[in-house]
């Protein structure tokens, strides 16, 4: 690819809201500094990090992407910017907005839902985790059915073979993998053929998997994520 300026991605040392950004850059072989920020167990160093706008950006939040002189905080804006740099410049207006919609839905309806479920008893003290898990599972399954239908209508899996891997591909693959991780594969893609095929055949999938295998990490920064997931997984077994 053409020469690029200095690029740095600032984010915590976890998957969270930035793994798909790392994955997209890695797939396109874009050299970048992966600034993985470690928080103290009591988060006592976060105010220092947040107040350093060279790390947290103009909105003082993470992820923060520096691409030369460009400074970007908001996830969906970062994804759109990366598509202008790395994506298919020949997309027509309809296709462009389909990409934007799919990236938004995968991030907000799927990935953020997984993150919020893992954090639910901390965000909402006294929350009934099994009941909350059942609600989130039902809502995610509904979103997956809709996405499956839409992707089939858009012929997404066919057209993705004829263009570069783009932001919607990266964030959707990460979201599907996060669903498997969060719900212990109790949400199946077997009856969702468009999504099932996408997860296996997305041209970026091998890079995305290699990146996760190279540096396994938690999905969230929640203290005791493994224990929280155990409660979620046990509730899924009991519900079945």
C-alpha beads as a LAMMPS data file, in Angstrom:
LAMMPS data file: protein, C-alpha beads

240 atoms
239 bonds

1 atom types
1 bond types

-500.0 500.0 xlo xhi
-500.0 500.0 ylo yhi
-500.0 500.0 zlo zhi

Masses

1 110.0

Atoms # bond

1 1 1 0.000 0.000 0.000
2 1 1 1.124 3.638 -0.385
3 1 1 3.374 5.122 2.272
4 1 1 1.406 6.001 5.376
5 1 1 2.171 8.513 8.119
6 1 1 2.843 7.469 11.702
7 1 1 -0.188 5.625 13.047
8 1 1 -0.935 4.834 16.691
9 1 1 -3.949 3.102 18.174
10 1 1 -4.387 3.809 21.885
11 1 1 -6.584 1.302 23.717
12 1 1 -6.614 -0.965 26.734
13 1 1 -4.863 -4.334 26.643
14 1 1 -8.060 -6.225 25.797
15 1 1 -10.394 -6.842 22.860
16 1 1 -13.287 -4.569 23.781
17 1 1 -14.080 -1.754 21.365
18 1 1 -10.835 -1.841 19.391
19 1 1 -9.891 -5.412 18.439
20 1 1 -11.597 -5.030 15.058
21 1 1 -9.548 -1.872 14.427
22 1 1 -6.319 -3.762 15.159
23 1 1 -7.552 -6.606 12.972
24 1 1 -8.374 -4.367 10.013
25 1 1 -4.991 -2.641 10.136
26 1 1 -3.213 -5.981 10.495
27 1 1 -5.074 -7.508 7.554
28 1 1 -4.105 -4.574 5.329
29 1 1 -0.521 -4.814 6.603
30 1 1 -0.587 -1.223 7.793
31 1 1 2.312 -0.551 10.180
32 1 1 1.023 0.969 13.392
33 1 1 1.906 1.306 17.042
34 1 1 -0.472 -0.779 19.131
35 1 1 -0.441 1.184 22.385
36 1 1 -1.976 -1.304 24.810
37 1 1 -2.717 0.563 28.025
38 1 1 -2.757 -1.386 31.272
39 1 1 -4.995 -0.212 34.074
40 1 1 -4.191 -0.697 37.734
41 1 1 -6.430 -3.232 39.470
42 1 1 -8.276 -0.388 41.183
43 1 1 -8.226 1.778 38.017
44 1 1 -6.313 4.395 40.019
45 1 1 -4.170 5.315 36.998
46 1 1 -7.146 6.023 34.721
47 1 1 -7.518 9.738 35.666
48 1 1 -3.870 10.304 34.704
49 1 1 -4.349 8.477 31.405
50 1 1 -7.635 10.212 30.665
51 1 1 -6.224 13.664 31.308
52 1 1 -3.326 13.080 28.918
53 1 1 -4.922 14.071 25.618
54 1 1 -1.942 12.651 23.724
55 1 1 -3.205 9.247 24.895
56 1 1 -6.963 9.759 25.257
57 1 1 -7.583 12.192 22.402
58 1 1 -9.779 15.249 22.107
59 1 1 -12.764 13.477 23.712
60 1 1 -10.579 11.916 26.422
61 1 1 -11.791 8.370 25.843
62 1 1 -10.535 5.191 24.205
63 1 1 -10.048 3.959 21.555
64 1 1 -8.076 6.892 20.168
65 1 1 -6.577 6.610 16.686
66 1 1 -3.818 8.913 15.493
67 1 1 -3.249 8.732 11.735
68 1 1 -0.651 11.342 10.986
69 1 1 -2.262 14.640 12.009
70 1 1 -5.757 13.117 12.115
71 1 1 -7.078 12.503 15.652
72 1 1 -10.160 10.310 16.061
73 1 1 -11.978 9.016 19.136
74 1 1 -15.467 7.784 18.275
75 1 1 -15.545 4.141 17.130
76 1 1 -17.959 4.529 14.226
77 1 1 -16.075 7.580 12.971
78 1 1 -12.792 5.656 13.182
79 1 1 -14.320 2.826 11.145
80 1 1 -15.604 5.214 8.494
81 1 1 -12.219 6.924 8.287
82 1 1 -10.422 3.595 7.858
83 1 1 -12.721 2.730 4.978
84 1 1 -11.789 5.971 3.238
85 1 1 -8.142 4.953 3.589
86 1 1 -8.257 1.186 3.121
87 1 1 -11.628 0.300 1.631
88 1 1 -13.090 0.084 -1.859
89 1 1 -13.010 3.565 -3.403
90 1 1 -15.349 2.380 -6.188
91 1 1 -18.338 1.706 -3.920
92 1 1 -21.439 3.557 -5.035
93 1 1 -23.519 5.546 -2.571
94 1 1 -25.929 2.678 -1.854
95 1 1 -23.115 0.240 -1.115
96 1 1 -21.263 2.816 1.020
97 1 1 -24.271 3.343 3.269
98 1 1 -24.897 -0.385 3.480
99 1 1 -21.383 -0.720 4.879
100 1 1 -22.025 2.061 7.375
101 1 1 -25.290 0.483 8.544
102 1 1 -23.818 -2.996 8.930
103 1 1 -20.804 -1.677 10.856
104 1 1 -23.102 0.282 13.185
105 1 1 -25.482 -2.629 13.815
106 1 1 -22.704 -5.164 14.386
107 1 1 -20.962 -2.859 16.842
108 1 1 -23.949 -1.486 18.772
109 1 1 -26.470 -4.344 18.621
110 1 1 -24.060 -7.271 18.926
111 1 1 -20.642 -6.424 20.343
112 1 1 -21.709 -3.738 22.820
113 1 1 -24.492 -6.047 24.014
114 1 1 -21.928 -8.753 24.851
115 1 1 -19.777 -6.241 26.710
116 1 1 -22.742 -4.856 28.652
117 1 1 -23.895 -8.344 29.656
118 1 1 -20.484 -9.237 31.056
119 1 1 -20.522 -6.005 33.088
120 1 1 -24.227 -6.190 34.022
121 1 1 -23.953 -6.971 37.755
122 1 1 -21.408 -4.164 38.202
123 1 1 -23.273 -1.623 36.097
124 1 1 -26.508 -2.609 37.864
125 1 1 -25.811 -3.876 41.403
126 1 1 -28.228 -6.600 42.404
127 1 1 -29.030 -7.520 38.805
128 1 1 -30.420 -11.004 38.237
129 1 1 -27.682 -12.302 35.912
130 1 1 -29.538 -15.400 34.628
131 1 1 -32.647 -13.346 33.813
132 1 1 -30.546 -10.632 32.200
133 1 1 -28.659 -13.236 30.168
134 1 1 -31.931 -14.674 28.846
135 1 1 -33.076 -11.198 27.763
136 1 1 -29.788 -10.375 26.049
137 1 1 -29.717 -13.777 24.326
138 1 1 -33.196 -13.277 22.904
139 1 1 -32.406 -9.769 21.679
140 1 1 -29.112 -10.809 20.072
141 1 1 -30.778 -13.771 18.341
142 1 1 -33.398 -11.384 16.951
143 1 1 -30.686 -9.048 15.620
144 1 1 -28.800 -11.991 14.103
145 1 1 -31.892 -13.185 12.235
146 1 1 -32.397 -9.703 10.807
147 1 1 -28.751 -9.384 9.792
148 1 1 -28.818 -12.822 8.181
149 1 1 -31.812 -11.870 6.028
150 1 1 -30.360 -8.496 5.090
151 1 1 -26.915 -9.860 4.214
152 1 1 -28.530 -12.494 1.973
153 1 1 -30.595 -9.817 0.223
154 1 1 -27.492 -7.649 -0.244
155 1 1 -25.463 -10.666 -1.477
156 1 1 -22.785 -9.631 0.993
157 1 1 -20.828 -12.879 0.930
158 1 1 -20.523 -12.835 -2.852
159 1 1 -19.533 -9.188 -3.172
160 1 1 -16.998 -9.319 -0.335
161 1 1 -14.827 -11.577 -2.481
162 1 1 -14.432 -8.826 -5.099
163 1 1 -13.306 -5.943 -2.882
164 1 1 -10.894 -5.202 -0.043
165 1 1 -11.800 -6.267 3.492
166 1 1 -13.575 -3.288 5.017
167 1 1 -14.603 -2.037 8.445
168 1 1 -18.031 -3.709 8.406
169 1 1 -16.364 -7.065 7.739
170 1 1 -13.924 -6.651 10.592
171 1 1 -16.412 -5.459 13.189
172 1 1 -19.015 -8.069 12.192
173 1 1 -16.501 -10.936 12.403
174 1 1 -15.299 -9.727 15.811
175 1 1 -18.897 -9.385 17.002
176 1 1 -19.783 -12.932 15.945
177 1 1 -16.670 -14.262 17.660
178 1 1 -17.523 -12.268 20.797
179 1 1 -21.010 -13.806 20.799
180 1 1 -19.504 -17.289 20.735
181 1 1 -17.167 -16.308 23.564
182 1 1 -19.837 -14.652 25.709
183 1 1 -22.591 -17.207 25.207
184 1 1 -20.366 -20.313 25.195
185 1 1 -21.601 -21.152 21.675
186 1 1 -25.184 -21.455 23.010
187 1 1 -26.162 -19.032 20.264
188 1 1 -25.859 -21.023 17.062
189 1 1 -25.255 -19.750 13.541
190 1 1 -26.267 -23.100 12.004
191 1 1 -29.675 -21.809 10.887
192 1 1 -28.243 -18.452 9.812
193 1 1 -26.453 -19.482 6.608
194 1 1 -25.340 -16.001 5.498
195 1 1 -23.717 -15.281 8.868
196 1 1 -22.326 -18.794 9.222
197 1 1 -20.691 -18.568 5.790
198 1 1 -19.408 -15.076 6.503
199 1 1 -17.735 -16.124 9.759
200 1 1 -15.906 -18.983 8.039
201 1 1 -15.164 -17.422 4.646
202 1 1 -14.608 -13.719 5.233
203 1 1 -11.277 -12.990 3.486
204 1 1 -9.952 -11.391 6.660
205 1 1 -10.930 -14.268 8.971
206 1 1 -7.526 -15.961 8.960
207 1 1 -5.794 -12.711 9.961
208 1 1 -8.394 -12.009 12.640
209 1 1 -7.948 -15.485 14.141
210 1 1 -4.162 -15.288 14.009
211 1 1 -4.241 -11.971 15.852
212 1 1 -6.376 -13.442 18.628
213 1 1 -4.217 -16.572 18.854
214 1 1 -1.037 -14.521 18.962
215 1 1 -2.228 -12.482 21.935
216 1 1 -5.210 -14.029 23.744
217 1 1 -6.979 -11.501 25.888
218 1 1 -10.194 -10.786 27.697
219 1 1 -13.138 -9.241 25.884
220 1 1 -13.663 -6.573 28.544
221 1 1 -11.792 -4.891 31.355
222 1 1 -14.232 -6.201 33.945
223 1 1 -12.483 -7.480 37.066
224 1 1 -13.148 -11.204 37.295
225 1 1 -14.366 -11.622 33.725
226 1 1 -13.803 -15.389 33.808
227 1 1 -15.996 -15.734 36.911
228 1 1 -18.686 -13.504 35.381
229 1 1 -18.690 -15.626 32.223
230 1 1 -19.009 -18.804 34.278
231 1 1 -22.240 -17.477 35.820
232 1 1 -23.535 -16.518 32.366
233 1 1 -22.651 -19.917 30.896
234 1 1 -24.189 -21.844 33.802
235 1 1 -27.425 -19.870 33.442
236 1 1 -27.555 -20.775 29.744
237 1 1 -27.225 -24.481 30.553
238 1 1 -29.953 -24.237 33.186
239 1 1 -32.227 -22.369 30.765
240 1 1 -31.881 -25.205 28.266

Bonds

1 1 1 2
2 1 2 3
3 1 3 4
4 1 4 5
5 1 5 6
6 1 6 7
7 1 7 8
8 1 8 9
9 1 9 10
10 1 10 11
11 1 11 12
12 1 12 13
13 1 13 14
14 1 14 15
15 1 15 16
16 1 16 17
17 1 17 18
18 1 18 19
19 1 19 20
20 1 20 21
21 1 21 22
22 1 22 23
23 1 23 24
24 1 24 25
25 1 25 26
26 1 26 27
27 1 27 28
28 1 28 29
29 1 29 30
30 1 30 31
31 1 31 32
32 1 32 33
33 1 33 34
34 1 34 35
35 1 35 36
36 1 36 37
37 1 37 38
38 1 38 39
39 1 39 40
40 1 40 41
41 1 41 42
42 1 42 43
43 1 43 44
44 1 44 45
45 1 45 46
46 1 46 47
47 1 47 48
48 1 48 49
49 1 49 50
50 1 50 51
51 1 51 52
52 1 52 53
53 1 53 54
54 1 54 55
55 1 55 56
56 1 56 57
57 1 57 58
58 1 58 59
59 1 59 60
60 1 60 61
61 1 61 62
62 1 62 63
63 1 63 64
64 1 64 65
65 1 65 66
66 1 66 67
67 1 67 68
68 1 68 69
69 1 69 70
70 1 70 71
71 1 71 72
72 1 72 73
73 1 73 74
74 1 74 75
75 1 75 76
76 1 76 77
77 1 77 78
78 1 78 79
79 1 79 80
80 1 80 81
81 1 81 82
82 1 82 83
83 1 83 84
84 1 84 85
85 1 85 86
86 1 86 87
87 1 87 88
88 1 88 89
89 1 89 90
90 1 90 91
91 1 91 92
92 1 92 93
93 1 93 94
94 1 94 95
95 1 95 96
96 1 96 97
97 1 97 98
98 1 98 99
99 1 99 100
100 1 100 101
101 1 101 102
102 1 102 103
103 1 103 104
104 1 104 105
105 1 105 106
106 1 106 107
107 1 107 108
108 1 108 109
109 1 109 110
110 1 110 111
111 1 111 112
112 1 112 113
113 1 113 114
114 1 114 115
115 1 115 116
116 1 116 117
117 1 117 118
118 1 118 119
119 1 119 120
120 1 120 121
121 1 121 122
122 1 122 123
123 1 123 124
124 1 124 125
125 1 125 126
126 1 126 127
127 1 127 128
128 1 128 129
129 1 129 130
130 1 130 131
131 1 131 132
132 1 132 133
133 1 133 134
134 1 134 135
135 1 135 136
136 1 136 137
137 1 137 138
138 1 138 139
139 1 139 140
140 1 140 141
141 1 141 142
142 1 142 143
143 1 143 144
144 1 144 145
145 1 145 146
146 1 146 147
147 1 147 148
148 1 148 149
149 1 149 150
150 1 150 151
151 1 151 152
152 1 152 153
153 1 153 154
154 1 154 155
155 1 155 156
156 1 156 157
157 1 157 158
158 1 158 159
159 1 159 160
160 1 160 161
161 1 161 162
162 1 162 163
163 1 163 164
164 1 164 165
165 1 165 166
166 1 166 167
167 1 167 168
168 1 168 169
169 1 169 170
170 1 170 171
171 1 171 172
172 1 172 173
173 1 173 174
174 1 174 175
175 1 175 176
176 1 176 177
177 1 177 178
178 1 178 179
179 1 179 180
180 1 180 181
181 1 181 182
182 1 182 183
183 1 183 184
184 1 184 185
185 1 185 186
186 1 186 187
187 1 187 188
188 1 188 189
189 1 189 190
190 1 190 191
191 1 191 192
192 1 192 193
193 1 193 194
194 1 194 195
195 1 195 196
196 1 196 197
197 1 197 198
198 1 198 199
199 1 199 200
200 1 200 201
201 1 201 202
202 1 202 203
203 1 203 204
204 1 204 205
205 1 205 206
206 1 206 207
207 1 207 208
208 1 208 209
209 1 209 210
210 1 210 211
211 1 211 212
212 1 212 213
213 1 213 214
214 1 214 215
215 1 215 216
216 1 216 217
217 1 217 218
218 1 218 219
219 1 219 220
220 1 220 221
221 1 221 222
222 1 222 223
223 1 223 224
224 1 224 225
225 1 225 226
226 1 226 227
227 1 227 228
228 1 228 229
229 1 229 230
230 1 230 231
231 1 231 232
232 1 232 233
233 1 233 234
234 1 234 235
235 1 235 236
236 1 236 237
237 1 237 238
238 1 238 239
239 1 239 240
